[in-house]
Amino acid sequence: ALTEAAFPPPPPPAPAPAPTIHRPSSDAEKAQVDNDGWIVKALYKEQEDWDALLTKPEYDELRRGRTIEQLEAAMTTWMCYGSKR
């Protein structure tokens, strides 16, 4: 009879690499990063419903055609480098 010892459990999956956070290099880029502070506030208001950020007209201008993935990356960059005032 085969025992469980003959089939060791698979190793746990390696954690996904953390995304590289792009440091804004120009004043224009820095201003854009600072402007992305709205994402955190909007997520709080929408109870972390990312779809609301994509579908509600009030966010159209702020979103600038970005996907959820792009907004998440922008929020991460803002949290690291954006102005928190």
C-alpha positions as CSV (number, residue, x, y, z in Angstrom):
1,A,0.0,0.0,0.0
2,L,1.2,3.5,-0.7
3,T,1.6,5.7,2.2
4,E,1.4,9.5,2.4
5,A,5.2,9.5,3.1
6,A,5.7,8.5,-0.5
7,F,4.2,11.8,-1.7
8,P,5.5,14.7,0.3
9,P,3.3,17.8,0.2
10,P,4.2,20.4,-2.4
11,P,6.3,23.3,-1.2
12,P,4.4,26.5,-0.4
13,P,4.2,29.0,-3.3
14,A,6.8,31.7,-3.4
15,P,5.4,35.1,-2.5
16,A,4.8,37.3,-5.5
17,P,7.6,39.9,-6.0
18,A,6.6,43.4,-4.7
19,P,5.9,45.8,-7.6
20,T,8.7,48.3,-8.2
21,I,7.4,51.7,-7.0
22,H,8.4,54.4,-9.5
23,R,9.8,57.5,-7.8
24,P,8.5,60.6,-9.6
25,S,11.5,62.4,-11.2
26,S,10.1,65.6,-12.6
27,D,7.9,68.3,-11.1
28,A,5.1,67.4,-13.5
29,E,5.3,63.7,-12.4
30,K,5.4,64.7,-8.7
31,A,2.3,66.9,-9.2
32,Q,0.5,64.0,-10.9
33,V,1.4,61.7,-8.0
34,D,0.2,64.3,-5.5
35,N,-3.1,64.5,-7.4
36,D,-3.6,60.8,-7.0
37,G,-4.4,61.3,-3.3
38,W,-8.1,61.2,-4.3
39,I,-7.9,57.4,-4.8
40,V,-7.5,56.6,-1.0
41,K,-10.3,59.1,-0.1
42,A,-12.6,57.7,-2.8
43,L,-11.9,54.1,-1.8
44,Y,-12.8,55.0,1.8
45,K,-16.0,56.7,0.7
46,E,-16.9,53.7,-1.5
47,Q,-16.0,51.1,1.2
48,E,-13.1,49.8,-0.9
49,D,-15.3,49.2,-3.9
50,W,-12.8,49.6,-6.8
51,D,-15.5,49.1,-9.4
52,A,-17.2,52.3,-8.1
53,L,-14.0,54.2,-9.0
54,L,-14.3,52.8,-12.5
55,T,-18.0,53.3,-13.0
56,K,-19.1,56.4,-11.2
57,P,-19.0,59.6,-13.4
58,E,-17.7,61.7,-10.5
59,Y,-14.4,59.9,-10.8
60,D,-14.1,60.0,-14.7
61,E,-11.8,63.1,-14.8
62,L,-9.6,61.9,-11.9
63,R,-9.3,58.4,-13.3
64,R,-8.0,59.5,-16.7
65,G,-8.9,56.2,-18.3
66,R,-6.8,54.1,-16.0
67,T,-7.6,50.5,-15.1
68,I,-8.0,49.2,-11.5
69,E,-4.4,47.8,-11.7
70,Q,-3.1,51.2,-12.8
71,L,-5.1,53.0,-10.0
72,E,-3.7,50.6,-7.4
73,A,-0.2,51.3,-8.6
74,A,-0.9,55.0,-8.6
75,M,-2.2,54.8,-5.0
76,T,0.9,52.8,-3.9
77,T,3.1,55.5,-5.4
78,W,1.1,58.2,-3.8
79,M,1.4,56.5,-0.4
80,C,5.2,56.4,-0.8
81,Y,5.9,59.7,-2.5
82,G,2.8,61.8,-2.6
83,S,2.0,64.9,-0.6
84,K,-0.2,64.0,2.4
85,R,-1.5,67.5,3.3
